[in-house]
Amino acid sequence: MSVEIKEVTSKKELRDFVRFSIDLYKENPYYVPDLINDEMETLDRQKNPAFEVCDAIYFLAYKNGKIAGRIAGMINRPSNEAWNQKHARFGFVDFIDDPEVVDALFEAVEKWAVTQGMNALHGPMGFTDMDNEGMLVEGFDQLGTMATIYNYPYYPKQIERIGFQKDQDWHEFKIYIPEQIPEKHLRIGEIVKKKYGLKVVKVKNAKEVMPYAQKIFDTLNLAFAPLYGFAPLTQKQIDYYVNKYIPMLRFELVTLIIREEDDAVVGFGISLPNLSRALQKAKGRMFPLGWYYLLKTLKSKPKVIDLYLTGILPEYQGKGVNALLFNDLIPIYQKLGVVFAESNPELETNNAVQAQWDYFKTEHHKTRRAYIKQLTIN
């Protein structure tokens, strides 16, 4: 039977779109499901402020009357302007191992992209860098994380078959927590504090972090500007992420590097207990017990930490500010009994970021890829 492609137009279809990946990976021990309501909100034009600057379309593929695949097409207009390109993105993509399904899904998005005046399609990406991005190409036997995509090994084979090529890779590392802070880090940290007039600030609760929340995202916008496909977050997007993520923070795992003369956020490091197992138990739902698994893990003494978000102002990069971050965080990790931290994705070309692990025992355990395909405009 031929494959039928339907555009998602109703809330029920959108829920089917979101649920498909959970059903597809039901027995997979490495897949970490997103919370259904969170992904529904991300894809909702009325709730996600990304739609101020983005366009999107969603498709479901049906075979023999059953959903066999899903894909989103997106256009981030500020990103295209910043990078002087006409690229559409694909993301939220899952499919059974069937060439007919893959061909039909990507044909639908490619045709849509061309009608929007785009000349290339790349991904998997989200609306912004705060969404998960990159198709797994190595590390299929490793547990996924909250901030990354897991996919079967046949995914890259299928999209390479239809003409997609590597555009960019991200590497992920396990960074093992040392018994002592590296001596060089301690020395560099003290030098950097005195030379640039910096201090380490810790916050104890949401009330104390809020005066810095806007500054953190201002620093993020500047720090991430050179990174693949990035476009600065709008004020509405910043407000959205502040409200969404501050309730999740474990404040002892938040470190701010502040410039004393003007209270600017020079750098920040935000880590979280790894929530992968809790999200697997939740199976995409906060109720009846998903909230319990997540809350229990957030308050636990975790063996694994996710380095969720780190940023340093461009003018301070490569000057040792990262040493200040880890001089503060390593003793906290040691006290909690953390064995290793998950770096989450780092661009393979970002040598400065990866060099910061030179003084630690590390394991490069996953690689993910952004693919690109040039489109023919009729």
N, C-alpha and C positions, 0 to 999 in steps of 0.2 A: 504494500500500500504506500502511496506517495506521502510525503511529509506535508503537513498543513501548518502554515505560519499565521499566527494571529497577533495583532497588536493588542497590548494590555490597555483596556479602557475603563475597567470597573475595579472597585475595591476588592471584590472577590477574586478577580483575575490577578490583581497585584499580590494578594495573599498567596495564591497558588504559585506565583512567580517566586516569592520569597521562600515558600515551603519546599520547592522542588529540590534545592540543594540539600536540605536536611534529609529528605527522603532518599536522594541519590547516594548519600554517604552514611546511611543508617548503620551499617555494620563496620564502618571503617574506624580503626582505633586511633588514627592520627588526625582526623578531621575535627575541627573545633567550630561548632555552629554559632552564628550570630544570634542574638536575641531577635525573635520575629518582629516584635513591636519596634525595636530600634531600627531594623532594616526597612520596615514599612515607613517609618518616619523619614529616613534618609531619602527614600524614593518618592515621597509625597510632595507634590508641587506646592501645596499650601503650607507645609510645615518646615521644609528645608530651605533656608535663606540662600543656598547656592543657586536656586532657580532665578534669583535676581540677575545673575550673570551667566547662567548656563541654560542650554536647551537639552532635552532628552526624549528618548522614545524607548519603549520596552516591547520585546517580542517573546512569545512562547511558541515552541515547536511541538506539534502533536504527531504521534505516529501510532497507528492502530487505536486511535481514540484516547491515547494516554499521553500525558506531557512527557516529552523526551529531551527537552532542552530549553534554555532561556538565555537571553542576552539583552543588554542595554546599550544603546547608542547615546553618546553625550558630546556636547560641544561646550568647552569652557572658553568663552570669548576673551576674557582678560589674558588667559594663558596664550592663546593664539596671537594676541596683540603683542604681548611681552616677548614672544619668541619669533615674531614675524613669520607666522605659518598659517596654513589652513588645514588643521588636523581635526578630525573627529576622533573620539575615544570609544573603545568598547570596554565593557566591564560587566560585573554581576553575571558572569558567563559560566554556564554549566551545561553539560550535555552527555548523553550516553555515547558509547564508542561506536558511532554509526556515521559513515561519511555522508549519507543523505541528509541526516539531521544537521551536521556541521555545515555542509554546503548551504542549506536553506537558511539557517540562522544568520550566517555571515553575509550571504547575498542580500538579505533583508536590510541589515544595518549598512552595508556598503551602498546600496541604492539610496537609502535615506540620506547618508552622508553626502552623496553626490548632489542630491536635490537641494541640500543646504549650502552648496558651493564649496565643499571640502575636497581636497585633492589627496588626502592620505587618511588611513585609519590606524590608530595605534592603541595598545593596551596589553593586558587588562589594567585599567585605571579607574578611578572614581571621579566624582565631581571635583574634589580637591585632594591635596596631599594628606588630609586628615582621614580620607577613606582608604581602604585597603587597595594595594596595587601590586602588580607583578605576578606572573604565572610561575609556579614552582617548576624548575627543571632539574634540580638535584635536591635530595633529601626527602624522598617520598616516604621513608621509614622513620621520619622524625615528627614528633608531636607539633602540631601547629600552635599558633598563638592568637590572642585576641586581635592583634593588629595586623595579621597577615592572612593571605589566601592559601587554602590547601586545595590541591587538585590531583586527580589521578595522572599517572605517567603517560596515558594516551593523549592528554590534552595538547601538549606541545607538538607531538607527532601529527595530530590532526590539523592543527592550524598551520604548521610548516608545509603540510601537503597542499594547502590551498593558497600558498604563496606568501605567507608572512615570514619576515626575517627578523633577526635580532636587531633591536634598536639600543637597548640598555640593559645591563644586569645589576642586580643588587646581591650583596653577600650578607649572610647572617652568621653570627658567631656565638658560641658558648664561651663566656669569659668566667674563668674559675676564680673564686674569691680567694685572695692570698691570705696567709696567716698574719702577715704584716704589711702595712702600707709600704710600697717600694720607696727606698731611701731617696731616690732621685725625685720622686713626686713630692715628698715632704720638703725638700730643699727648694724645688721650683715654686711650690705653693707659697712659701714664705717670701721669696723674692718677688713674685707677682703681686702679692698683696701690698707690699711696701712700694714697689715701683709705680703701680697704677692707682694706688689709693682705693683698694677694694676690700670688701668685707663679706663674710659668709653670713647669710640670714636664714634662720629657720622659722617656720610658722607652725603654730600649734592647732589651728582650727580654720574654718572657712572665713571667719571674720578677719583673721590676721592675713590671710592670703589675698583677700579681695582688693586691697589697695595696690597690689602688685599684678593683678590679673591682666589688666589692659597692657601693662608694660611687658609682661611675658609674651603676649601675642605680637606686640610691636617688635620685640626682639626676634621672635620666630619669623615674622614677615621679612625682616632684613637678612637673617641668617640663612633662610631657605631659598632666597631669591635666585641663586645660581643653579639650584637643583633641577633635575629633569622635570619639565612640564609644569613647574611651579608658577602660581600667580598669587599675589598677596591676597589674604583673606580680607573681605569687606568688614565694615564695622558690625553689620548685622550677623555675619558669620561668626565673628569673634564673640559677640554677646551670646550667640547660640551655643558655642562650644564651652564658654565659661559656665553657663547654666547647666550644661549637660555633664561636664566632667568634674567640676569641683566637688560635687557630692561623692564621687568615687575615690577621691584622693586619700592616701594614707600619709598624713602630713609629715611624719618623721622621715619619709622617703622623698620629700620635696626639698631641694637645696637651691637657694638663690644666691647669685654672686652680684653684689650691689656696689656701684660706684659711690663712694662716700660723699663726694662734693655735690652731687645732684640727685642721689637716690635712684639713678637709672639702673635697670636690670641689664647687666653686661652679659650674664649667662644664667642658665637654669638647667636643672636636671630633675626630671620627674620619673620615678619608677614605681612599679606596682607589684604586689605578689602575683605570680603567674596564675591566671584564672582559667587556664585551658581545661583542667579536669572538672572544675566547677561548671563551666559552660557545657561540657559534654554531659554532665549529669542533669543540667537544666533542660537540655534538648530543645533549646530555642524559646523556652517559656519561663517567665518570672514566677508564675503560679502553677501548681500549688507550692512547689518547694524550690524553684530556681533561685528566689531571693535568698533563701536560707543557705544554699551551697555557696553563693557568691559572697554573702556577708561573712560567712564563716571563714572563707579563704582570705578575704580582705583583712581580717583581724588576726589571722594565724601567724605562726612562725614559719614562713615559707622556705622550702628548699631551693626554689627557683624564683628569681626576680626578673621582671621584664623592664628593660631600660626603655620606657615608653616614649619619652620625648626629651630631647636635649637640644639646646641651641646656644650659640655664642655670637655676639655681635661681630660682624666681619672684621672690624679694625682690631679686635682682640683675638682673633683666631690664630692658632699657631704660636701663641705667646705664653702658654702654660695655664690658661684659665681652667682647662679641663682637669688639671692636677688638683686645683682647689675643690672642684666638685667631688672628685673621688676620694680626696683626703677626708672629706666630711662623710661620704656615704659608706666607705669600706668598713669603718668600725661599727656602723649601724647594721650592715649586712652580716658582719661577724657575730654580733650580739644575737641576731635573729637565727643564726645557724644556716645562712644561705650557702649553698654549695656552688652554684654558678648563676650568672645573669645571662639572659637572652638579649643580644644586641638589637634584635629586630633589623629590618633591611637597611643596608648602607650601600650607596652607589659604589660599584667596583672602581670607578674613576676618582672617588673621593679619598685620595691617599692620606690626607691630613687626619680624617676621622679614623681610618683604620690604623694609622700609626700610633694612636693613643693606646692601643692594646699591646704594644711592643713589650711592655714590662709585666705582662700577665700571661698566664697559661691560657691559650685559647684553642678552640676547635671550630674550623669553618665547616658547618654542618648542613647549610642550605644555600641554594642559589635560586633566585627568581628572575624572571625576564620580562621586559616590555618588548613586544613585537610591533612591527610596522609593515604596512602594505600600501603601495602607491595605488591610487584609484584612477580609473580612466573616466574622464568627463566627456560625455557624448555631445 
